[in-house]
Amino acid sequence: MRGQAVPYLMFNGTAREALEYYQKIFGGELAELKTYGDAGYQTPEAEKRLIHGRFQKGDLFIMVSDCSPGSSVVIGNHISLVLDFESEEEIQSVYDALREKGTVHMELQETFWGSKYAKVKDPYGVIWDLNYPKA
């Protein structure tokens, strides 16, 4: 695995606003601001909701997303931990182990952002975003 687990915060349509708030407080930079519309969702709110965004100031690194159009955030699904992997074998091994007793939110698959990715909630309620960046 690469580095530390990164917090991934989920919002009900205010992800961009939250990132701008954190930037105002901490300084730093915003990056990768992509909407659901950018990913091909065809709903009225898709152009406004972020499917992914990042904030970074030195070692402080946060990723955010709005929940998908038609969904809402509830306590317990609004924060996950992101792990980046160094190989397909490593991500496959961790994915297989987590799904054994966990709940798969997104199967391990190729993504539009060029990574192999999965989202799994472990039996203790912790949500893990598993990411293998291929580029």
N, C-alpha and C positions, 0 to 999 in steps of 0.2 A: 504494500500500500504506500501511497505517497502522502506525506505530511499528516496533518491532524484532521479530525472530523470537523466539518464546517457546518454551522447552524444554517438551516434552510427554513425561513419563516413563511407561513401561508396567511394570506389576507382575504377579506371579502370585498375585493375591488379597490383597496387602498394601498396596494403594494408600492406603486410609483410615489404616492404621497409620503409613505413611510420612508422610502429610500431618500427622498429629498429632505425630509426631516432629519434623518441620521446624518446626511451630508452637511446640513446646516450646523448641527451640533458638533460633529467630530471633524469636519473638513473631509478630505478624501475625495475619491472619484466614483462615479457611477458608470457601469458598463453593461453591455449585453442586454439592453432594454428591448425585449421582444414581446409583442402582443400575441394573443391567441389568434388574431387575424393573420399575423405573419406566418403562423403555423397551419393556416388553412381552415380555421374554424369560421363558419359562415353564420354568425348570429350578430344582432345589433350591438351587444356589449363586447364582442370579441376584439374590436379595435381599441377598446379602452383598457381592458384587463391585461396585465402582464402575465405571460406564461413563464417568463424568466427575467431576472435582473440581478445585478451584483453591486455591492458596495465594498470598497477597500480603502483602508487607511493604514499603511504600514502592515503590521501583522494582524490587524483587525479585518476580518473578511466575513461578510454575510451575504447569503443568497436569498432571494425572495421570489414569490409567485402569488398571483391571485388564484383562488380556487377556480376551477373550470366553470364556464358559463352554465347556469342552471344548478350549480352546487353551492354549498355554503360551508364555511369553516365552523367546526365545533371544537370545544376544548378537547385536546388529545390528538388532533390531527393537524394542528397549526404549526408544529415544529418537527423537523426531522434532521437527521445527521447525514451529511454527504461524505462518502468515502470514494476517493479516486484510486483506481487499481493500475498496476504496471503491466498486466497481461490478461488475456482472455481466460486463461486457465485459472488464474487467481480469482477473478470476478465470478466465474462459473462455480468454483468451489464454495465461495462464501454464499452465493445465491442459493445453491443447493442446500447448504446447511441451514440457512435462515428459513427457507420455505418449508423445511421438514416439519417444524412445529409452529411456524408463523403463518401470517396471512399475506398472500401476494396481492399488492395493489396494482402493480404493472409487471407483466412477465419480462424476463430478460430478453432484450431485443435491440436491433439497430435503430438509431434515432435520426431525426432530421438535422440534429446539430453535430453529427459525425461521431457519436460515441455509441458504445454498447451500454445499456442502462436497464436497471430494474428498481422497483420500489417494493419493500417488504416490511411488514410490521412484525416484530418478534413477539414471542409469547408473553412478554412483560410490558407490551404497549409501546415500545420504542420503534419509531419508523426510520428505516435506513434507505437512503438513496445510494445505490451502487452504480458507479460510473467508471467506464474504461474509455478514456479519450484516445481514439485511434490515430489522430493526427498529431 
